[in-house]
Amino acid sequence: MEKTGKFWVVHNIIFLIILFIFIVFYFAVGGNGHTMSAWISFMFVLFAFAFIIVTPFLVSRKRKLLSFELSLNLVLSSVYFAASVIVAVIFIIASLDTNVKELAQRFWIFIPANLKLFGALAETFLKSHISAMMCQLILAGLYGILLLINVVANKQTAEALEKRQEEINYIKIASSKLKLLMDRVNDKEAKKKVEKAYDTVYSSPVKSHPDLIDIENHILHTINALESEITSNNNENIITLVNSILNDVNERNIKLRNIN
């Protein structure tokens, strides 16, 4: 998590520098006399940068997903920001009535005459504030769709990981408790029963199902009761409880096979 946080900070500093260079460029070439298309482009660049800042708040809090999801979301946000800046620079230069624009127009002398009409149409397109708005909206729309798909997919993955962890917890908790209890049993017959219960639980399928929650909780509750009886050294009750655990575990495994 610390490495991810440092990466995010460095990433933001780099793009903040890019944003600063863009702002300097914007006011250096046109001051406050920019056209509407240039201002629209400028505002969309700020909008794109804002999403780089909020990206970490769109990721799952699951530790196993955090680094991967944050990296993927930052890639999407970074590509969108870069594309927005490029489009903005094109529209800003096209809107200028300065030597920068005249220099760009001189390149048409190297272009065949039959393509000059295309050049004239392109110039008209780039001067329009509607064109600037549409280009930036298309970029924002594509980014929004990809980001939404990614967020939804990661949410489903996070839920699957959480479910998987819950399933693993039943086997992990039950088997670890039984393993600890084995060393505390003095009676040989009772100890063999506890060992059998441990082997049965440990070898049970990790996968679970919502319909099995009650019986799994009952198994864990019985193991807790078994611990009390082992402390009391009541061998008869130990054997009874272990038999109950074995029956419940076998019933749980049979139900799981039928469900699948």
Secondary structure, DSSP 4 states (H G I P E B T S, - for coil): -HHHHHHHHHHHHHHHHHHHHHHHHHHHHHTT---HHHHHHHHHHHHHHHHHHHGGGGS---HHHHHHHHHHHHHHHHHHHHHHHHHHHHHHHHT--SHHHHHHHGGGGGS-GGGHHHHHHHHHHHH-HHHHHHHHHHHHHHHHHHHHHHHHHHHHHHHHHHHHHHHHHHHHHHHHHHHHHHTT--SHHHHHHHHHHHHHHHTS-S---GGGHHHHHHHHHHHHHHHHHHHHT-HHHHHHHHHHHHHHHHHHHHHHHHH-
